[in-house]
Amino acid sequence: MTAFSMPPTFTLAVMIALIVIIIDRVWHISAQVHPLTLYRLLVINLAKKVRPPLSAPVSQHYISGSLGIMVLTVPFLIVLALILSVAHYQWFFDAVILFLCLNFYAVRRTYKRVIAALSHNKKLLARERLIQLVARQTTTLSDIGIAKAAIEAYLLRFLQQYIGVLFWYFILGPLAALSYRLLLEFRWQWHRKYIKNKYFSLPAYWLTQCLIVPAYCVGAILLVLCTSPLKAIRGCRYAGQRDLTSLLLAIFGAGMGFTLGGPAIYDGITHRHTRVGGSRQVRLSDLTFSLRAVNRATWLLVSLLTLLLLVFWQLQL
């Protein structure tokens, strides 16, 4: 490799990921001008136009939900793929796409604002800020309820948005990461626990659920290593509910020593979930401890990627 040649493919991919991760820690694009903000509005408005009434057949909900996803994703991705195929500095556009998809700085900042509001006993402000992270109703949440909901939301966002985007970037490239990230918007904006989205959102939910599984597995390993491994494994083993989300909450909660899960209100209806994790209730201080745990998982991932970069560099891959 000459002094002015580009690094090999795999080496370059890891380098781009590391650079984007570092940039995302210290800088972000304002939500007002972020491309995903516009896409989010398109997803919301599309649902208002194509979602059938509740009295319509279930199959019509499935068809409308599936076609809605295709209308907003397929043409956009095809046009972008054609543009990238003739781009001269491919690595630059790969980095931009990954940075736009990751966008975890905003999630971390909102989570910290919830912590700040609770630390100053501003419950109403904390609820308002929490709405940016959750789909559940927050109007009746106590201080502890706000703290627990924030921890759960921050953890799941880390796994879905952060680990998931990076996973698909490494497996299939930046367009795959972008496709996955766009599908997450359908999952979040067409939340399945809202009555009007009960069937309409299922195509988006199950599609993203399949794509999320690998990221959940990678994230679970990181969380086990960055909390209390034996307690986390024990919490997963004895979790009272065995769906993916509950198992991840059990791993993190047990590793940190507090209980997660429990009832949550969506669209005026209480959904009861089994409490999992540790033996005690969440404390306000656990908000900060959870933030640090996710930070440790992030830096562990960075360390592993750095080692991988060195290996690829030596092997000229």
C-alpha positions in Angstrom: 0.0 0.0 0.0 1.5 3.3 -1.1 1.5 6.4 1.0 -1.4 7.9 -1.0 -3.5 4.8 -1.6 -6.7 4.1 0.2 -6.7 1.4 2.9 -8.2 -2.0 2.1 -11.9 -2.4 2.2 -12.4 -3.9 5.7 -9.7 -1.7 7.2 -11.4 1.4 5.7 -14.9 0.3 7.0 -13.6 0.0 10.6 -11.7 3.3 10.3 -14.9 5.0 9.2 -16.9 3.5 12.0 -14.4 4.5 14.7 -14.2 8.1 13.3 -18.0 8.4 13.2 -18.4 7.0 16.7 -15.9 9.6 18.1 -17.6 12.5 16.2 -21.0 11.3 17.4 -19.8 11.7 21.0 -19.0 15.4 20.7 -21.1 16.8 17.8 -24.5 16.4 16.2 -26.8 17.9 13.5 -29.7 19.9 14.9 -33.0 18.0 14.7 -34.5 20.9 12.7 -32.2 20.2 9.8 -31.5 16.5 10.2 -32.8 14.5 7.2 -34.3 11.9 9.5 -36.6 14.5 11.0 -38.2 15.1 7.6 -38.4 11.4 7.0 -40.1 10.9 10.4 -42.7 13.5 9.5 -43.3 11.7 6.2 -43.8 8.4 8.1 -46.3 10.0 10.5 -48.3 11.8 7.7 -48.3 8.6 5.5 -50.0 6.7 8.3 -52.7 9.3 8.6 -53.5 8.9 4.9 -53.2 5.1 4.3 -54.1 3.6 7.6 -57.5 1.8 7.3 -60.2 2.3 9.9 -60.3 -0.2 12.8 -63.4 -1.8 11.3 -61.5 -2.7 8.1 -60.3 -6.3 7.6 -57.0 -7.2 9.3 -55.6 -8.2 5.9 -56.2 -4.6 4.7 -54.2 -3.3 7.6 -51.3 -5.6 6.7 -51.4 -4.6 3.1 -51.6 -0.9 3.8 -48.7 -1.1 6.3 -46.5 -3.1 4.0 -47.2 -0.8 1.0 -46.5 2.2 3.1 -43.1 0.9 4.0 -42.3 0.2 0.4 -43.5 3.6 -0.9 -41.2 5.5 1.5 -38.1 3.3 1.4 -37.6 1.5 -1.9 -37.6 4.5 -4.3 -35.4 6.6 -2.0 -32.9 3.8 -1.6 -32.8 3.0 -5.3 -32.1 6.7 -6.1 -29.4 6.9 -3.4 -27.8 3.7 -4.6 -27.6 5.1 -8.1 -26.0 8.3 -6.9 -23.5 6.5 -4.7 -22.5 4.2 -7.6 -21.1 7.1 -9.5 -19.6 9.0 -6.5 -15.9 9.5 -6.6 -15.2 9.7 -2.9 -17.2 6.7 -1.8 -15.7 6.5 1.7 -16.9 10.1 2.4 -20.5 9.3 1.6 -20.3 6.1 3.6 -19.2 8.1 6.6 -21.9 10.7 6.1 -24.6 8.0 5.9 -23.3 6.2 8.9 -23.2 9.5 10.9 -26.7 10.4 10.0 -28.0 7.0 10.9 -26.2 6.7 14.2 -27.3 10.1 15.6 -27.1 8.9 19.2 -25.8 12.2 20.6 -29.4 13.6 20.6 -30.7 10.5 22.5 -27.9 10.8 25.1 -28.5 14.5 25.5 -32.2 14.0 26.0 -31.5 11.3 28.6 -29.2 13.7 30.5 -31.8 16.4 30.4 -34.3 14.0 32.1 -31.6 13.3 34.8 -31.1 17.1 35.3 -34.8 17.8 35.6 -35.3 15.0 38.2 -32.3 16.1 40.1 -33.9 19.6 40.4 -37.3 18.1 41.4 -38.9 19.3 38.1 -41.2 16.4 37.5 -43.3 18.1 34.8 -40.2 19.0 32.8 -38.8 15.5 33.2 -42.0 14.1 31.8 -41.9 16.4 28.8 -38.4 15.4 28.0 -39.1 11.8 28.5 -41.8 11.9 25.8 -39.0 12.3 23.3 -37.7 8.8 24.2 -40.8 6.8 24.8 -44.2 6.0 23.3 -45.9 5.3 26.6 -48.0 7.9 28.5 -46.0 9.8 31.0 -48.6 12.0 32.7 -49.1 9.8 35.7 -45.5 8.7 36.2 -43.9 9.3 39.6 -40.2 10.3 40.0 -39.2 6.6 40.2 -41.5 5.7 37.2 -39.9 8.4 35.1 -36.4 7.2 36.1 -37.3 3.6 35.2 -38.9 4.5 31.9 -35.9 6.6 31.0 -33.5 3.8 31.8 -35.4 1.3 29.7 -35.8 3.7 26.8 -32.2 4.7 26.8 -31.0 1.1 27.0 -33.3 -0.1 24.1 -32.4 3.0 22.0 -28.7 2.1 22.5 -29.3 -1.5 21.3 -31.7 -0.7 18.5 -30.3 2.6 17.1 -26.6 2.4 18.0 -25.6 -1.3 18.0 -28.1 -2.1 15.3 -26.9 0.5 12.9 -23.3 -0.4 13.4 -24.0 -4.1 13.0 -25.7 -3.8 9.7 -23.1 -1.3 8.5 -20.4 -3.9 9.1 -22.4 -6.8 7.7 -23.9 -5.3 4.5 -22.6 -1.7 4.2 -23.9 1.8 4.6 -27.1 1.3 2.5 -28.1 -1.6 4.7 -27.5 0.5 7.8 -29.6 3.3 6.3 -32.4 0.8 5.3 -32.5 -0.6 8.8 -32.5 2.9 10.4 -35.4 4.0 8.2 -37.4 0.9 9.2 -36.8 1.8 12.8 -38.7 5.0 12.2 -41.7 3.0 11.0 -41.4 0.8 14.1 -41.3 3.8 16.5 -43.8 6.1 14.8 -46.3 3.4 14.1 -46.1 2.0 17.6 -48.0 -1.3 17.8 -49.4 -0.7 21.2 -51.6 2.2 20.0 -55.1 0.9 19.2 -55.2 2.5 15.8 -51.9 0.8 14.9 -52.8 -2.7 16.3 -52.6 -4.4 12.9 -51.3 -1.7 10.6 -47.9 -1.5 12.4 -47.3 -5.3 12.5 -45.4 -5.6 9.1 -42.9 -2.9 10.3 -42.7 -4.4 13.8 -41.9 -7.9 12.7 -39.6 -6.9 9.9 -37.5 -4.7 12.4 -37.8 -7.4 15.1 -36.0 -9.9 12.8 -33.3 -7.3 12.0 -32.9 -6.3 15.6 -32.1 -9.8 16.9 -28.4 -9.8 16.0 -27.9 -6.3 17.5 -29.7 -7.5 20.7 -27.3 -10.4 20.9 -24.2 -8.3 20.5 -25.5 -5.7 22.9 -26.4 -8.3 25.5 -22.8 -9.5 25.5 -21.5 -6.0 25.9 -23.9 -5.3 28.8 -23.0 -8.5 30.6 -19.3 -7.6 30.4 -19.9 -4.0 31.5 -22.1 -4.7 34.5 -22.0 -7.7 36.8 -21.6 -10.7 34.6 -22.7 -13.4 36.9 -25.7 -11.4 38.2 -26.7 -10.5 34.6 -26.6 -14.1 33.4 -28.6 -15.2 36.4 -31.1 -12.5 35.8 -31.6 -13.6 32.2 -31.9 -17.2 33.3 -34.6 -16.6 35.8 -36.5 -13.8 34.0 -40.3 -14.3 34.4 -41.0 -13.2 30.8 -39.0 -14.6 27.9 -39.5 -12.2 25.0 -36.4 -10.4 23.7 -37.1 -7.1 25.3 -37.7 -8.6 28.8 -34.6 -10.7 28.6 -32.5 -7.6 27.8 -34.1 -5.7 30.6 -33.5 -8.7 32.9 -29.8 -8.8 31.9 -29.2 -5.1 32.5 -31.4 -4.8 35.6 -29.9 -7.8 37.3 -26.4 -6.6 36.3 -27.1 -3.2 37.8 -29.0 -4.6 40.8 -32.5 -3.0 40.2 -35.9 -4.0 38.8 -37.1 -3.1 35.4 -40.3 -3.8 33.5 -43.8 -3.7 35.0 -47.0 -1.9 33.9 -46.9 0.7 31.2 -49.8 2.8 29.8 -50.2 3.2 26.0 -53.2 5.0 24.5 -55.1 4.9 27.8 -54.7 1.1 28.2 -52.4 -0.4 30.9 -50.1 -3.2 29.5 -48.8 -5.4 32.3 -45.4 -6.8 31.9 -43.5 -9.0 34.4 -40.9 -7.2 36.4 -37.4 -8.5 35.7 -33.8 -7.8 36.8 -32.6 -7.1 40.3 -34.4 -7.2 43.6 -34.8 -3.5 44.5 -36.6 -0.6 43.0 -34.9 2.0 40.8 -33.4 5.0 42.5 -32.7 8.4 41.0 -29.0 7.7 41.2 -29.4 4.7 39.0 -30.0 7.1 36.1 -26.4 8.2 36.2 -25.1 4.6 36.9 -27.0 3.4 33.8 -25.6 6.2 31.7 -22.1 5.1 32.8 -22.8 1.5 32.1 -23.9 2.3 28.6 -20.8 4.5 28.2 -18.6 1.5 29.3 -20.3 -0.7 26.7 -19.6 2.0 24.1 -15.9 2.2 25.0 -15.6 -1.6 25.1 -17.0 -1.7 21.6 -14.6 1.0 20.5 -11.7 -1.0 22.0 -12.8 -4.1 20.2 -13.1 -2.3 16.9 -9.6 -0.8 17.4 -8.2 -4.3 17.9 -10.0 -5.4 14.8 -8.6 -2.4 12.9 -5.1 -3.4 13.9 -5.7 -7.0 12.8 -7.1 -5.9 9.4 -4.2 -3.4 8.9 -1.6 -6.1 9.5 -3.4 -8.6 7.2 -4.0 -6.0 4.6 -7.7 -6.8 4.4 
